[in-house]
Amino acid sequence: MPVVYNCRVFKVLEEDVQLPNGHKSRLSWIDHKPCIAVIPVDEEGNFLLIRQYRHATGGYLLEIPAGNIDEGESPEVCVQRELGEETGFQAGRITSLFEGYLIPGYGMNICISILPRSSMRPPCLLMTMKTSK
């Protein structure tokens, strides 16, 4: 599969293919790392959303926390990392809701959607205090 464009986020591939119906076509698609999307709900049943600037849309969006799964990282570890980075919270027990392609018409990006199943809690903060003598 020839790569026609490569950047830090994704690759664009293009290839001449024969489709199942026999037609020939040149197809292009995006190859992107697998990612997670977290649907955090607090103890009162409120969704936890983040406000994030997206240059492609020309402004800020309300989103659920999400991010790429790093090489060698499990989806569960990625969930906790992304929640911590984007919201300052950590999940208790987590449940996978869905795993599938986000844009199958032109992308190979698999997304795992996760629902934290127990109360979310802020991460432990370590504080140091100086004592005077």
N, C-alpha and C positions, 0 to 999 in steps of 0.2 A: 504494500500500500504506500504509494508515494506521498510524502509530506510536502504540502505546498506552502505552509506557513507554520512557524513554531514560535511561541512566546512563553513567558513564565507561567501562564495560567492554562493554556491549552495548545493543541496542535490542530491544524486543519489538514485533512487528507482528501485526496481526490483520485478516483479510479474509474476506468471504463468497465462496466459490468453488464452481464446478461441477466435480466430479471426473470423471475419464475414464469412469467407469461411469454418468454422468448424475446421480448424487446431488448434492444441494447441501449444503454444510456450512460452518460458520464455523471457520476454522483460525487458530491462533496459532503463531508461530515466532520464534526468536531469530536476530538478525543480529549476527554477531561478526566481528572482524578475522581475516584468515588468520593461522595460527600455524605454528610448527615444533615438532617433538619430536625430540630428539637421543638416539640410543642409543649412548653412548660406551663403548668397550671398550679396556682398556689392553693393553700388550704381552704380558701373561700370560693374556689372555682373560677378565679380570674385568670385569663391568659396573660402571660408575661411576654410583651413584645418589645422590640428594640427599634429605635429610630436611627436609620443609617443612610448616609449620603451615597447615592448611586449616580455616577456621572452619566452613564448610558441613558438614564431616564430623565436627567436634567434636574434632579432634586433629591429630597429626602423621602424615604419610604418607611412605613411601619412593617416590620418583618418578624418572623420567628427566628431565633438564633440558628445559625447554620455555618458550615465550613467544610473544608476539604479534610479527608482522612489522610494523615501523614503516612509515609512509607513505614510499614511494620506496626502501625498503630491499630488497635481494635476499635470498632465502632463505639463500644462502651466507654473506652478511654477518651476518644474524640468528643463524645457527648459531654463528658465532665469538663474537658479542656475548653470547649467552645462556650458552654454555659458560664464557666468561670471567667473567661476572657470578655464575654459580651454582656454578662448580666451581674457578675459577682456572686452568683449562686451556684450551688451544687445540688444534684438530684439524689434522692434516696434510691429506691429501686426503680429500674427503667424497663420499659417494654417496647419491643420493636413493633411498629404498626404496619409498615409497608416497605418493601424494597423493590425498586424498579427504575426504569429509565425515565429521566425527566423530559427529554426532547427526542424521542425515538425516530422522528422523521429526519433529523440531521445531527444527532449527537449520540455519543456512547457514554454519557454521564449517568452513572448509577447513583441513586440517592436512597439512603436508609432513613425513614422517618421514625422518630422515637418519641414516646410519651413517658415522662417521669411519673411513676405510679405511687410514690409516697411523697410526703411533704418535702419541699425544697428548703434548703437551709443555706445561709451564707457560709462561705468557707471560714475556717478558723484563722484568726489573725494572731500572729505572734507579736507581742509588744515587749520592748525592753525599756527599763526605767533606770536612770542613773540615781544612785543614792549619794547623798552628801555625807561626808565624814566629819 
